[in-house]
Amino acid sequence: MTNKITFRDLGLPDYLLTAIEKKGFVEPSDIQQKTIPYLIENSNDIIAKAQTGTGKTAAYGLPLLHHLSESNDSIQALILTPTRELAIQVADELNSFKGTKKCNILPIYGGQAISIQIKALKKNVSIIVGTPGRVIDHLSSKRIDFKSLSHVILDEADEMLNKGFIEDIELILSMANSNRQTHLFSATMTTEIKKLAEKYMKGQHFIEARAKEETAPLVEQHYYEVHRGDQFNALCRLIDFSTDFYGIVFCNTKREVDDISEKMIQRGYPAEALHGDLSQQQRNRVLAKFKSRGSRILFATDVASRGIDIQDLSHVVNYGLPQDLEAYVHRIGRTGRAGKTGIAITLINSSDFYKLKRIEKALKFTIEKKRIPTVKQIIQIKKEAVKERIESELKNQHNSDFSDISEQLLEQFEPKELVSTLLKLFFNKELDPKNYPNVDDLFDAKPRSTNRSFGRSQSRNQHRSGNDRKNYKPFKKRYR
């Protein structure tokens, strides 16, 4: 029997191990096992191919903290990220790892008042985690310099290039200490990534992380087929059927996020919307409310949700199928963490069927088709929830303030009649079947061929769902 590798086997100092143990980390991921010992022992640049969610931050962050000098007041490391959310997340993660190490870690990004960052930069910052645009703002104003920089890390380099940051990145690298170490992490290795590495990195050591399981074993995957016009009502039923629902509903456009979340709020659901048009202050408010469970349903686009780490999600819902496999895997991987089972739900209509089958083929996994819960089933679930709430209240509280009135009512009425009346008074609206419009469940619909021609059927589907087929990129070509 092979002994499992632990963080203690990777050559990390005790103060980092203590911090890791406090976070509950025991067994390092594949990218961590391959990267941490190498970066501790070697000074070569590395190129690491690793997917989002594989533990990249700890892979480069722990060796970086180990090498950091506490006596050096200059900026020693720069970590570039594609989004402000990821910059904040990485900075938070490094702060949780550093333990007793004396170092200041500062995230800098657009959307936050630059005066706040200027003030923070005066406090002997050791590590800057930032987006390329805001880093250049500070560089060009000479508020920071990278003459003493020992490390540059490009996190999610492919995403930064996709966002058009190549010129910014090259400018930053050209202004950094030429004796630095440069480490590049990317989910894909495109021609542009390779050119960047050849130009600005030296003696690169290549590391490829074993792909994480495309379908996390703790994530149950289901799909429901309904007409497009029934999707919203189907979503309401599914949320109500899951009394512990705490999840993200992914939409493919900002407009859809706004429209669907607004309709949910109008129906009384504790929902919030997250997309790229929100100010940083608005985004922080939305996320803080969701993380504290002041809201239980977060509607988001893929871009807006990138870099956000929210624990204990019970559900992830694909209100619309994403355009590529990687986005699907990234979405469903947000639930089923820390040993807890999660549920990934996908709503499709007939024109989406071919996309779903391609996902299954690429994942080598069959996603279970399920029936939309009936109104009768939902009402029964809600009745059980009401019963549990009452039982919990009876166990945990002594309602002495209402003793007099309860005794009077019990003298006047039969207990069963009294309880029934009270339940109707307080829960009638919640348990009213009229809350649920009819949904045409297509569970028994005949499956369509995934290899059909694009003649007359294609134009019909384009009429229904825009340019899905035109924009759709085959999974087979994208995910080898």
Contacts in CASP RR format, 6 or more apart in sequence:
PFRMAT RR
TARGET T0000
AUTHOR 0000-0000-0000
METHOD contacts of the structure
MODEL  1
MTNKITFRDLGLPDYLLTAIEKKGFVEPSDIQQKTIPYLIENSNDIIAKA
QTGTGKTAAYGLPLLHHLSESNDSIQALILTPTRELAIQVADELNSFKGT
KKCNILPIYGGQAISIQIKALKKNVSIIVGTPGRVIDHLSSKRIDFKSLS
HVILDEADEMLNKGFIEDIELILSMANSNRQTHLFSATMTTEIKKLAEKY
MKGQHFIEARAKEETAPLVEQHYYEVHRGDQFNALCRLIDFSTDFYGIVF
CNTKREVDDISEKMIQRGYPAEALHGDLSQQQRNRVLAKFKSRGSRILFA
TDVASRGIDIQDLSHVVNYGLPQDLEAYVHRIGRTGRAGKTGIAITLINS
SDFYKLKRIEKALKFTIEKKRIPTVKQIIQIKKEAVKERIESELKNQHNS
DFSDISEQLLEQFEPKELVSTLLKLFFNKELDPKNYPNVDDLFDAKPRST
NRSFGRSQSRNQHRSGNDRKNYKPFKKRYR
4 27 0 8 1.000
5 27 0 8 1.000
5 28 0 8 1.000
5 33 0 8 1.000
6 26 0 8 1.000
6 27 0 8 1.000
6 28 0 8 1.000
7 17 0 8 1.000
7 20 0 8 1.000
7 21 0 8 1.000
7 25 0 8 1.000
7 26 0 8 1.000
7 27 0 8 1.000
7 28 0 8 1.000
7 32 0 8 1.000
8 17 0 8 1.000
10 28 0 8 1.000
10 32 0 8 1.000
10 33 0 8 1.000
10 36 0 8 1.000
10 37 0 8 1.000
10 40 0 8 1.000
11 36 0 8 1.000
11 37 0 8 1.000
11 40 0 8 1.000
12 20 0 8 1.000
12 36 0 8 1.000
12 40 0 8 1.000
12 62 0 8 1.000
12 66 0 8 1.000
13 66 0 8 1.000
15 99 0 8 1.000
15 100 0 8 1.000
15 101 0 8 1.000
16 62 0 8 1.000
16 65 0 8 1.000
16 66 0 8 1.000
16 97 0 8 1.000
16 98 0 8 1.000
16 99 0 8 1.000
16 101 0 8 1.000
18 99 0 8 1.000
19 96 0 8 1.000
19 97 0 8 1.000
19 98 0 8 1.000
19 99 0 8 1.000
20 58 0 8 1.000
20 62 0 8 1.000
20 97 0 8 1.000
23 96 0 8 1.000
23 97 0 8 1.000
25 58 0 8 1.000
28 36 0 8 1.000
28 58 0 8 1.000
29 54 0 8 1.000
29 55 0 8 1.000
29 58 0 8 1.000
29 59 0 8 1.000
29 209 0 8 1.000
29 212 0 8 1.000
30 54 0 8 1.000
30 209 0 8 1.000
30 210 0 8 1.000
30 212 0 8 1.000
31 48 0 8 1.000
31 50 0 8 1.000
31 54 0 8 1.000
31 55 0 8 1.000
31 56 0 8 1.000
31 59 0 8 1.000
31 207 0 8 1.000
31 209 0 8 1.000
32 55 0 8 1.000
32 58 0 8 1.000
32 59 0 8 1.000
32 62 0 8 1.000
34 48 0 8 1.000
34 59 0 8 1.000
34 207 0 8 1.000
34 209 0 8 1.000
35 46 0 8 1.000
35 48 0 8 1.000
35 59 0 8 1.000
35 60 0 8 1.000
35 63 0 8 1.000
35 207 0 8 1.000
36 58 0 8 1.000
36 59 0 8 1.000
36 62 0 8 1.000
36 63 0 8 1.000
38 46 0 8 1.000
38 205 0 8 1.000
38 207 0 8 1.000
39 46 0 8 1.000
39 60 0 8 1.000
39 63 0 8 1.000
39 64 0 8 1.000
39 183 0 8 1.000
40 63 0 8 1.000
40 66 0 8 1.000
40 67 0 8 1.000
42 205 0 8 1.000
43 181 0 8 1.000
44 181 0 8 1.000
44 202 0 8 1.000
44 203 0 8 1.000
44 204 0 8 1.000
44 205 0 8 1.000
45 181 0 8 1.000
45 182 0 8 1.000
45 183 0 8 1.000
45 184 0 8 1.000
45 201 0 8 1.000
45 202 0 8 1.000
45 203 0 8 1.000
45 204 0 8 1.000
45 205 0 8 1.000
46 183 0 8 1.000
46 184 0 8 1.000
46 204 0 8 1.000
46 205 0 8 1.000
46 206 0 8 1.000
46 207 0 8 1.000
47 183 0 8 1.000
47 184 0 8 1.000
47 186 0 8 1.000
47 189 0 8 1.000
47 197 0 8 1.000
47 201 0 8 1.000
47 204 0 8 1.000
47 205 0 8 1.000
47 206 0 8 1.000
47 207 0 8 1.000
48 56 0 8 1.000
48 59 0 8 1.000
48 60 0 8 1.000
48 183 0 8 1.000
48 184 0 8 1.000
48 185 0 8 1.000
48 186 0 8 1.000
48 206 0 8 1.000
48 207 0 8 1.000
48 208 0 8 1.000
48 209 0 8 1.000
49 186 0 8 1.000
49 187 0 8 1.000
49 188 0 8 1.000
49 189 0 8 1.000
49 206 0 8 1.000
49 207 0 8 1.000
49 208 0 8 1.000
49 209 0 8 1.000
50 56 0 8 1.000
50 59 0 8 1.000
50 185 0 8 1.000
50 186 0 8 1.000
50 187 0 8 1.000
50 207 0 8 1.000
50 208 0 8 1.000
50 209 0 8 1.000
51 187 0 8 1.000
51 209 0 8 1.000
51 211 0 8 1.000
51 212 0 8 1.000
51 326 0 8 1.000
51 329 0 8 1.000
52 156 0 8 1.000
52 187 0 8 1.000
52 330 0 8 1.000
53 212 0 8 1.000
53 333 0 8 1.000
54 209 0 8 1.000
54 212 0 8 1.000
56 155 0 8 1.000
56 185 0 8 1.000
57 89 0 8 1.000
57 90 0 8 1.000
57 93 0 8 1.000
57 94 0 8 1.000
57 155 0 8 1.000
58 93 0 8 1.000
58 97 0 8 1.000
59 185 0 8 1.000
60 79 0 8 1.000
60 153 0 8 1.000
60 155 0 8 1.000
60 183 0 8 1.000
60 185 0 8 1.000
61 94 0 8 1.000
61 97 0 8 1.000
61 153 0 8 1.000
62 97 0 8 1.000
64 77 0 8 1.000
64 94 0 8 1.000
64 127 0 8 1.000
64 151 0 8 1.000
64 153 0 8 1.000
65 94 0 8 1.000
65 97 0 8 1.000
65 98 0 8 1.000
65 101 0 8 1.000
65 103 0 8 1.000
67 150 0 8 1.000
67 151 0 8 1.000
68 76 0 8 1.000
68 77 0 8 1.000
68 101 0 8 1.000
68 103 0 8 1.000
68 126 0 8 1.000
68 127 0 8 1.000
69 76 0 8 1.000
70 101 0 8 1.000
70 102 0 8 1.000
70 103 0 8 1.000
72 126 0 8 1.000
72 148 0 8 1.000
73 124 0 8 1.000
74 147 0 8 1.000
74 148 0 8 1.000
75 125 0 8 1.000
75 126 0 8 1.000
75 127 0 8 1.000
75 128 0 8 1.000
75 144 0 8 1.000
75 145 0 8 1.000
75 146 0 8 1.000
75 148 0 8 1.000
75 149 0 8 1.000
76 126 0 8 1.000
76 127 0 8 1.000
76 148 0 8 1.000
76 149 0 8 1.000
76 150 0 8 1.000
76 151 0 8 1.000
77 126 0 8 1.000
77 127 0 8 1.000
77 128 0 8 1.000
77 149 0 8 1.000
77 150 0 8 1.000
77 151 0 8 1.000
77 152 0 8 1.000
77 153 0 8 1.000
78 127 0 8 1.000
78 128 0 8 1.000
78 130 0 8 1.000
78 135 0 8 1.000
78 146 0 8 1.000
78 149 0 8 1.000
78 151 0 8 1.000
78 152 0 8 1.000
78 153 0 8 1.000
78 172 0 8 1.000
78 176 0 8 1.000
79 87 0 8 1.000
79 90 0 8 1.000
79 127 0 8 1.000
79 128 0 8 1.000
79 129 0 8 1.000
79 130 0 8 1.000
79 152 0 8 1.000
79 153 0 8 1.000
79 155 0 8 1.000
80 130 0 8 1.000
80 131 0 8 1.000
80 132 0 8 1.000
80 135 0 8 1.000
80 152 0 8 1.000
80 153 0 8 1.000
80 154 0 8 1.000
80 155 0 8 1.000
80 160 0 8 1.000
80 169 0 8 1.000
80 172 0 8 1.000
81 87 0 8 1.000
81 90 0 8 1.000
81 129 0 8 1.000
81 130 0 8 1.000
81 131 0 8 1.000
81 155 0 8 1.000
81 156 0 8 1.000
81 160 0 8 1.000
82 131 0 8 1.000
82 155 0 8 1.000
82 156 0 8 1.000
82 159 0 8 1.000
82 160 0 8 1.000
82 162 0 8 1.000
82 163 0 8 1.000
82 165 0 8 1.000
82 306 0 8 1.000
83 109 0 8 1.000
83 131 0 8 1.000
83 159 0 8 1.000
83 303 0 8 1.000
83 306 0 8 1.000
83 307 0 8 1.000
84 107 0 8 1.000
84 109 0 8 1.000
84 110 0 8 1.000
84 111 0 8 1.000
84 112 0 8 1.000
84 130 0 8 1.000
84 131 0 8 1.000
84 280 0 8 1.000
85 283 0 8 1.000
85 306 0 8 1.000
85 307 0 8 1.000
85 308 0 8 1.000
86 155 0 8 1.000
86 156 0 8 1.000
86 306 0 8 1.000
86 307 0 8 1.000
87 107 0 8 1.000
87 108 0 8 1.000
87 109 0 8 1.000
87 129 0 8 1.000
87 130 0 8 1.000
87 131 0 8 1.000
88 107 0 8 1.000
88 109 0 8 1.000
89 307 0 8 1.000
89 308 0 8 1.000
89 309 0 8 1.000
90 107 0 8 1.000
90 129 0 8 1.000
90 155 0 8 1.000
91 105 0 8 1.000
91 106 0 8 1.000
91 107 0 8 1.000
91 127 0 8 1.000
91 129 0 8 1.000
94 105 0 8 1.000
94 127 0 8 1.000
94 129 0 8 1.000
95 105 0 8 1.000
98 105 0 8 1.000
103 126 0 8 1.000
103 127 0 8 1.000
104 123 0 8 1.000
104 124 0 8 1.000
104 125 0 8 1.000
104 126 0 8 1.000
104 127 0 8 1.000
105 125 0 8 1.000
105 126 0 8 1.000
105 127 0 8 1.000
105 129 0 8 1.000
106 117 0 8 1.000
106 120 0 8 1.000
106 121 0 8 1.000
106 125 0 8 1.000
106 127 0 8 1.000
106 128 0 8 1.000
106 129 0 8 1.000
107 128 0 8 1.000
107 129 0 8 1.000
107 130 0 8 1.000
108 117 0 8 1.000
108 121 0 8 1.000
108 128 0 8 1.000
108 129 0 8 1.000
108 130 0 8 1.000
108 131 0 8 1.000
108 134 0 8 1.000
108 135 0 8 1.000
108 138 0 8 1.000
109 130 0 8 1.000
109 131 0 8 1.000
109 134 0 8 1.000
109 280 0 8 1.000
110 131 0 8 1.000
110 133 0 8 1.000
110 134 0 8 1.000
110 280 0 8 1.000
111 279 0 8 1.000
111 280 0 8 1.000
112 280 0 8 1.000
114 134 0 8 1.000
114 137 0 8 1.000
117 134 0 8 1.000
117 138 0 8 1.000
118 143 0 8 1.000
121 138 0 8 1.000
121 143 0 8 1.000
121 144 0 8 1.000
128 135 0 8 1.000
128 144 0 8 1.000
132 160 0 8 1.000
132 165 0 8 1.000
132 168 0 8 1.000
132 169 0 8 1.000
132 172 0 8 1.000
133 165 0 8 1.000
133 168 0 8 1.000
135 144 0 8 1.000
135 168 0 8 1.000
135 172 0 8 1.000
136 168 0 8 1.000
136 171 0 8 1.000
136 172 0 8 1.000
138 144 0 8 1.000
139 145 0 8 1.000
139 146 0 8 1.000
139 172 0 8 1.000
139 175 0 8 1.000
145 175 0 8 1.000
146 172 0 8 1.000
146 175 0 8 1.000
146 176 0 8 1.000
146 177 0 8 1.000
146 180 0 8 1.000
147 177 0 8 1.000
148 177 0 8 1.000
149 176 0 8 1.000
149 177 0 8 1.000
149 180 0 8 1.000
150 177 0 8 1.000
150 179 0 8 1.000
150 180 0 8 1.000
150 181 0 8 1.000
151 180 0 8 1.000
151 181 0 8 1.000
151 182 0 8 1.000
151 183 0 8 1.000
152 172 0 8 1.000
152 173 0 8 1.000
152 176 0 8 1.000
152 180 0 8 1.000
152 181 0 8 1.000
152 182 0 8 1.000
152 183 0 8 1.000
153 182 0 8 1.000
153 183 0 8 1.000
153 184 0 8 1.000
153 185 0 8 1.000
154 160 0 8 1.000
154 169 0 8 1.000
154 182 0 8 1.000
154 183 0 8 1.000
154 184 0 8 1.000
154 185 0 8 1.000
154 186 0 8 1.000
155 185 0 8 1.000
156 185 0 8 1.000
156 186 0 8 1.000
156 187 0 8 1.000
157 184 0 8 1.000
157 185 0 8 1.000
157 186 0 8 1.000
157 193 0 8 1.000
157 196 0 8 1.000
158 186 0 8 1.000
158 187 0 8 1.000
158 188 0 8 1.000
158 190 0 8 1.000
158 193 0 8 1.000
159 187 0 8 1.000
159 306 0 8 1.000
160 166 0 8 1.000
160 169 0 8 1.000
161 169 0 8 1.000
161 190 0 8 1.000
161 192 0 8 1.000
161 193 0 8 1.000
161 196 0 8 1.000
166 192 0 8 1.000
166 196 0 8 1.000
169 196 0 8 1.000
170 196 0 8 1.000
170 199 0 8 1.000
170 200 0 8 1.000
173 182 0 8 1.000
173 200 0 8 1.000
174 200 0 8 1.000
182 200 0 8 1.000
182 201 0 8 1.000
182 202 0 8 1.000
184 193 0 8 1.000
184 196 0 8 1.000
184 197 0 8 1.000
184 201 0 8 1.000
186 193 0 8 1.000
187 326 0 8 1.000
197 204 0 8 1.000
214 325 0 8 1.000
214 329 0 8 1.000
214 362 0 8 1.000
214 363 0 8 1.000
214 364 0 8 1.000
214 365 0 8 1.000
215 221 0 8 1.000
215 329 0 8 1.000
215 332 0 8 1.000
215 363 0 8 1.000
215 365 0 8 1.000
216 332 0 8 1.000
216 333 0 8 1.000
216 336 0 8 1.000
218 336 0 8 1.000
218 337 0 8 1.000
218 339 0 8 1.000
218 340 0 8 1.000
218 341 0 8 1.000
218 342 0 8 1.000
219 332 0 8 1.000
219 333 0 8 1.000
219 335 0 8 1.000
219 336 0 8 1.000
219 341 0 8 1.000
219 342 0 8 1.000
219 343 0 8 1.000
219 344 0 8 1.000
220 341 0 8 1.000
220 342 0 8 1.000
220 343 0 8 1.000
220 344 0 8 1.000
220 368 0 8 1.000
221 332 0 8 1.000
221 344 0 8 1.000
221 346 0 8 1.000
221 365 0 8 1.000
221 367 0 8 1.000
221 368 0 8 1.000
222 343 0 8 1.000
222 344 0 8 1.000
222 345 0 8 1.000
222 346 0 8 1.000
222 367 0 8 1.000
222 368 0 8 1.000
222 369 0 8 1.000
222 370 0 8 1.000
223 345 0 8 1.000
223 346 0 8 1.000
223 347 0 8 1.000
223 348 0 8 1.000
223 356 0 8 1.000
223 367 0 8 1.000
223 368 0 8 1.000
223 369 0 8 1.000
223 370 0 8 1.000
224 234 0 8 1.000
224 238 0 8 1.000
224 345 0 8 1.000
224 346 0 8 1.000
224 347 0 8 1.000
224 348 0 8 1.000
224 369 0 8 1.000
224 370 0 8 1.000
224 371 0 8 1.000
224 372 0 8 1.000
224 441 0 8 1.000
224 443 0 8 1.000
225 348 0 8 1.000
225 349 0 8 1.000
225 350 0 8 1.000
225 353 0 8 1.000
225 369 0 8 1.000
225 441 0 8 1.000
225 442 0 8 1.000
225 443 0 8 1.000
225 445 0 8 1.000
226 234 0 8 1.000
226 347 0 8 1.000
226 348 0 8 1.000
226 349 0 8 1.000
226 372 0 8 1.000
226 439 0 8 1.000
226 440 0 8 1.000
226 441 0 8 1.000
226 442 0 8 1.000
227 349 0 8 1.000
227 440 0 8 1.000
227 442 0 8 1.000
228 349 0 8 1.000
228 464 0 8 1.000
228 465 0 8 1.000
230 439 0 8 1.000
230 440 0 8 1.000
231 319 0 8 1.000
231 347 0 8 1.000
231 349 0 8 1.000
232 260 0 8 1.000
232 263 0 8 1.000
233 436 0 8 1.000
233 437 0 8 1.000
233 438 0 8 1.000
233 439 0 8 1.000
234 347 0 8 1.000
234 372 0 8 1.000
234 439 0 8 1.000
234 441 0 8 1.000
235 249 0 8 1.000
235 260 0 8 1.000
235 264 0 8 1.000
235 317 0 8 1.000
235 319 0 8 1.000
235 347 0 8 1.000
236 264 0 8 1.000
236 267 0 8 1.000
236 269 0 8 1.000
236 436 0 8 1.000
237 372 0 8 1.000
237 373 0 8 1.000
237 375 0 8 1.000
237 378 0 8 1.000
237 436 0 8 1.000
237 439 0 8 1.000
238 317 0 8 1.000
238 345 0 8 1.000
238 372 0 8 1.000
238 373 0 8 1.000
239 245 0 8 1.000
239 269 0 8 1.000
239 297 0 8 1.000
240 373 0 8 1.000
240 378 0 8 1.000
240 381 0 8 1.000
240 382 0 8 1.000
241 373 0 8 1.000
241 377 0 8 1.000
241 378 0 8 1.000
241 381 0 8 1.000
242 314 0 8 1.000
242 315 0 8 1.000
242 343 0 8 1.000
243 381 0 8 1.000
243 382 0 8 1.000
243 385 0 8 1.000
244 314 0 8 1.000
245 296 0 8 1.000
245 297 0 8 1.000
245 314 0 8 1.000
245 315 0 8 1.000
246 293 0 8 1.000
246 296 0 8 1.000
246 312 0 8 1.000
246 313 0 8 1.000
246 314 0 8 1.000
246 315 0 8 1.000
247 296 0 8 1.000
247 297 0 8 1.000
247 298 0 8 1.000
247 313 0 8 1.000
247 314 0 8 1.000
247 315 0 8 1.000
247 316 0 8 1.000
247 317 0 8 1.000
247 335 0 8 1.000
248 298 0 8 1.000
248 299 0 8 1.000
248 300 0 8 1.000
248 305 0 8 1.000
248 310 0 8 1.000
248 313 0 8 1.000
248 315 0 8 1.000
248 316 0 8 1.000
248 317 0 8 1.000
248 331 0 8 1.000
248 334 0 8 1.000
249 260 0 8 1.000
249 297 0 8 1.000
249 298 0 8 1.000
249 299 0 8 1.000
249 300 0 8 1.000
249 317 0 8 1.000
249 319 0 8 1.000
250 300 0 8 1.000
250 301 0 8 1.000
250 302 0 8 1.000
250 305 0 8 1.000
250 316 0 8 1.000
250 317 0 8 1.000
250 318 0 8 1.000
250 319 0 8 1.000
250 320 0 8 1.000
250 322 0 8 1.000
250 331 0 8 1.000
251 257 0 8 1.000
251 260 0 8 1.000
251 299 0 8 1.000
251 300 0 8 1.000
251 301 0 8 1.000
251 319 0 8 1.000
251 320 0 8 1.000
252 301 0 8 1.000
252 302 0 8 1.000
252 319 0 8 1.000
252 320 0 8 1.000
252 321 0 8 1.000
252 322 0 8 1.000
252 323 0 8 1.000
253 301 0 8 1.000
254 275 0 8 1.000
254 276 0 8 1.000
254 277 0 8 1.000
254 301 0 8 1.000
254 304 0 8 1.000
256 319 0 8 1.000
257 273 0 8 1.000
257 274 0 8 1.000
257 275 0 8 1.000
257 299 0 8 1.000
257 300 0 8 1.000
257 301 0 8 1.000
257 304 0 8 1.000
258 273 0 8 1.000
258 275 0 8 1.000
260 299 0 8 1.000
260 319 0 8 1.000
261 271 0 8 1.000
261 272 0 8 1.000
261 273 0 8 1.000
261 297 0 8 1.000
261 299 0 8 1.000
262 273 0 8 1.000
264 271 0 8 1.000
264 297 0 8 1.000
264 299 0 8 1.000
265 271 0 8 1.000
269 296 0 8 1.000
269 297 0 8 1.000
270 294 0 8 1.000
270 295 0 8 1.000
270 296 0 8 1.000
270 297 0 8 1.000
271 295 0 8 1.000
271 296 0 8 1.000
271 297 0 8 1.000
271 298 0 8 1.000
271 299 0 8 1.000
272 286 0 8 1.000
272 289 0 8 1.000
272 290 0 8 1.000
272 295 0 8 1.000
272 297 0 8 1.000
272 298 0 8 1.000
272 299 0 8 1.000
273 286 0 8 1.000
273 298 0 8 1.000
273 299 0 8 1.000
273 300 0 8 1.000
274 283 0 8 1.000
274 286 0 8 1.000
274 287 0 8 1.000
274 298 0 8 1.000
274 299 0 8 1.000
274 300 0 8 1.000
274 301 0 8 1.000
274 304 0 8 1.000
274 305 0 8 1.000
275 300 0 8 1.000
275 301 0 8 1.000
275 303 0 8 1.000
275 304 0 8 1.000
276 283 0 8 1.000
276 301 0 8 1.000
276 303 0 8 1.000
276 304 0 8 1.000
278 286 0 8 1.000
278 304 0 8 1.000
283 304 0 8 1.000
286 295 0 8 1.000
286 298 0 8 1.000
287 308 0 8 1.000
287 310 0 8 1.000
289 295 0 8 1.000
290 296 0 8 1.000
290 298 0 8 1.000
290 310 0 8 1.000
291 310 0 8 1.000
298 310 0 8 1.000
299 319 0 8 1.000
302 322 0 8 1.000
302 327 0 8 1.000
302 330 0 8 1.000
302 331 0 8 1.000
305 334 0 8 1.000
310 334 0 8 1.000
311 337 0 8 1.000
311 338 0 8 1.000
312 337 0 8 1.000
312 338 0 8 1.000
312 340 0 8 1.000
313 334 0 8 1.000
313 335 0 8 1.000
313 336 0 8 1.000
313 337 0 8 1.000
313 342 0 8 1.000
314 335 0 8 1.000
314 342 0 8 1.000
314 343 0 8 1.000
315 335 0 8 1.000
315 342 0 8 1.000
315 343 0 8 1.000
315 344 0 8 1.000
315 345 0 8 1.000
316 331 0 8 1.000
316 332 0 8 1.000
316 333 0 8 1.000
316 334 0 8 1.000
316 335 0 8 1.000
316 342 0 8 1.000
316 343 0 8 1.000
316 344 0 8 1.000
316 345 0 8 1.000
317 344 0 8 1.000
317 345 0 8 1.000
317 346 0 8 1.000
317 347 0 8 1.000
318 328 0 8 1.000
318 331 0 8 1.000
318 344 0 8 1.000
318 345 0 8 1.000
318 346 0 8 1.000
318 347 0 8 1.000
319 347 0 8 1.000
320 346 0 8 1.000
320 347 0 8 1.000
320 348 0 8 1.000
320 352 0 8 1.000
321 328 0 8 1.000
321 346 0 8 1.000
321 348 0 8 1.000
321 352 0 8 1.000
321 355 0 8 1.000
321 356 0 8 1.000
321 359 0 8 1.000
322 328 0 8 1.000
322 331 0 8 1.000
323 471 0 8 1.000
323 472 0 8 1.000
323 473 0 8 1.000
324 473 0 8 1.000
324 475 0 8 1.000
324 478 0 8 1.000
324 479 0 8 1.000
325 358 0 8 1.000
325 359 0 8 1.000
325 362 0 8 1.000
325 363 0 8 1.000
325 475 0 8 1.000
325 478 0 8 1.000
325 479 0 8 1.000
326 478 0 8 1.000
326 479 0 8 1.000
328 359 0 8 1.000
329 363 0 8 1.000
331 344 0 8 1.000
332 344 0 8 1.000
333 344 0 8 1.000
335 342 0 8 1.000
335 343 0 8 1.000
335 344 0 8 1.000
336 342 0 8 1.000
346 356 0 8 1.000
346 367 0 8 1.000
348 355 0 8 1.000
348 356 0 8 1.000
349 442 0 8 1.000
349 464 0 8 1.000
349 465 0 8 1.000
350 442 0 8 1.000
350 445 0 8 1.000
350 448 0 8 1.000
351 461 0 8 1.000
351 464 0 8 1.000
351 465 0 8 1.000
351 468 0 8 1.000
352 465 0 8 1.000
352 468 0 8 1.000
353 447 0 8 1.000
353 448 0 8 1.000
353 450 0 8 1.000
354 448 0 8 1.000
354 450 0 8 1.000
354 452 0 8 1.000
355 468 0 8 1.000
355 472 0 8 1.000
356 367 0 8 1.000
357 450 0 8 1.000
358 450 0 8 1.000
358 474 0 8 1.000
358 475 0 8 1.000
358 476 0 8 1.000
359 367 0 8 1.000
359 475 0 8 1.000
360 366 0 8 1.000
360 367 0 8 1.000
361 475 0 8 1.000
361 476 0 8 1.000
362 475 0 8 1.000
362 476 0 8 1.000
362 479 0 8 1.000
369 443 0 8 1.000
370 443 0 8 1.000
371 441 0 8 1.000
371 443 0 8 1.000
372 439 0 8 1.000
372 441 0 8 1.000
372 443 0 8 1.000
373 381 0 8 1.000
375 433 0 8 1.000
375 436 0 8 1.000
376 433 0 8 1.000
378 436 0 8 1.000
379 431 0 8 1.000
379 433 0 8 1.000
382 430 0 8 1.000
382 431 0 8 1.000
383 431 0 8 1.000
386 423 0 8 1.000
386 427 0 8 1.000
386 430 0 8 1.000
386 431 0 8 1.000
399 406 0 8 1.000
409 418 0 8 1.000
410 418 0 8 1.000
413 421 0 8 1.000
429 435 0 8 1.000
454 469 0 8 1.000
458 469 0 8 1.000
461 468 0 8 1.000
461 469 0 8 1.000
462 468 0 8 1.000
462 469 0 8 1.000
462 470 0 8 1.000
END
